[in-house]
Amino acid sequence: MNLTPKTVPAKRSGLLRGLTLSPEVGLMMMIVVAGTVFTFISPAFASLGNAESLLRTIAFVGIIVIGQAILLIVGELDLSVGSVAGMAAIVAGLLMTSVGLPIPLAMLIAVACGACSGFINGVLTTKAGIPSFVVTLSMLFVAKGIGYVLSGGDPVYPLPTGVTLLAKTDILGLPSSVWILLILVFIFDQIMRRASWGRIAYATGGNARTSRFAGIDTDRVKIAAFVLTGALAAFAGVVLTSRLGRADPSIGLGWELIVLAAAVVGGIRLNGGAGTIAGAFLGLLFLQVIQTGLVFSGVDAVLQPVVSGTVLVLAVAYDVSRRNT
Amino acid sequence: MTWVTTTDLEEDSRGRRFVRAPETRSLAFLILVVGFFTLLNPAFLSAASFMAILQAMAFIGIVSIGLTLLIVAGEFDLSVGSVAALANVTAALLMAKVGLDPVLSLFIGLAVGALVGALNAILVLGFGVLSFIATIGMMFIARGLAVWLSSAKPILPLPPLANQIGDIRLLGLSLSVLVFLLFVAAGAFVLDRTNFGCLVRATGGNPEAAHIAGVKTKRTKFLLFVLSGALAGLAGTLTLVHFGTGTNEMGNGWELTAIAAVVIGGTSLFGGTGTVIGTFIGLMILHAIAFGMVAARIDPWWQIVATGAIMLLSLTAEAVGRRRRPHE
């Protein structure tokens, strides 16, 4: 069993070959090509302002893509991420208003709630042997319901003034929410590439049976990935709450599918064992570039889902055909 | 795998088979739920609320039948809700704006559903895309097309004939409920009693073995994808005549509720085993909870929590049962 993930460029093949083989380079080229085409159609597309707004838009979902990518790499998936984000937003909002806790503590507890739901997902999947697809689908309902029950369906508003500090602080011309995303992507990309836990995660997803024989506690690896995904989902909800200055139970509606689409377009394999965090991030960026570009090109905004869906299907069909040849 | 299970069960007595059947567990759940809400509000147990629940189940129920068959064959269709919206909007536009004959428009709506089902099948069977992902893609595409075609607005008014079709009642049952019950009976019969149903279970239980045994697994799956799409189209066109308005928001979230119903009904998501009656009961549990909570004046948001909790309960029950009888 080859424990080296295929998509991490192997040193033996030389730098150039490594670069051309790495899916990240392919994605970057696709993003550049798409960006160039859209700039030809509408020169305003290639502005710094637009680049900033692109990054700002994907900041929240992007945080979750990291967790989902790691979870897919270990061979599982989480459909509850959007609901957990919404639940965490409400928990944080209520703790800092009705309960009157300090803002950082309220946010921390909300993230802990997300980690808890991830832990439940993980234990039910690994120990009870229920497919993660249905476990997390159930959690989707539970977390969403809790968010709505706690808030009565209404946004929690107004929040204390300091709440926007987390996401809206301007650092070097970019809002802090974007920095949070970029830093998290970098950290987790490095962990998955270089740290031993990353190797163990790839091994678990690549072949769980062999990994167990090699002495890896695959259940623990998977539970850890679930906890991380839950925590990151909750954190995304908290960051968006900070951005909006209001906690809304509808935060995260439909995110689970966008997150999956981004990870898959970014070269994460659904059967586990392959893909990188940077790739998943670029996948999300690519989807957003296409969406924004189409708006700039005057395509009706309601057609955006059609494009996302087509890109998703084409990307996967391409991936499948590449693997089969 | 499944074949062995079936013969194993046949050695059991009729009674033991009944007790062990997953839909028996769902039925027990349903009785518990109904009992609970009747205790909270005795008015809950009435013919009127039963009829209201049936009506509320009808549209999503038609979709769930196709989905059950597909899941038993080992595939998924997450595009059903969006396809219902696309069929709804297409038929509405054809009859209200193009001026086509309403009945013909409804059939075209249904055909659009079948066509999307065929596309799903080609992506999954022809290109090897996982059905889970292919149908998520299709879900985005169909929803986007529905919103775009309708210019994001309701489509009104429909020709009188469409509304007359929607008003059809027989034995006190509305057209949609009649169609729903008809398809439940047909689906249950096909899956449990026909040769084709046996092929479906074989395909889902062990595709390789089924293929070697001469089952045309791809053709079976293709038919089921088309069926799932067509039933989604049927549900969409029925909502159109029932509510009298074309709307692109129809079917939002149906895919998740339908899967929840399938799971609660005891169908295995690994494929190979499952029943249409189980799905029917699962869907009824979900709707009984929804109506019961209103009757008991419980915050309706709890209903979403309950959906998830009951799914987890039935999944855990199934997992525990599997562990206790490992030979199955």
Interface residues (C-beta under 8 A of the other chain):
Chain A: L124 A128 G129 I130 P131 F133 V134 V135 L137 S138 M139 L140 F141 V142 A143 K144 G145 I146 Y148 V149 G152 G153 L257 L260 A261 V264 L270 D300 V302 L303 Q304 P305 V306 V307 S308 G309 T310 L312 V313 V316 A317 V320 S321 N324
Chain B: L123 F127 G128 V129 L130 F132 I133 A134 I136 G137 M138 M139 F140 I141 R143 G144 L145 V147 W148 A152 L256 I259 A260 V263 L269 F270 D299 W301 W302 Q303 I304 V305 A306 T307 G308 A309 M311 L312 L315 T316 E318 A319 V320 R322 R323
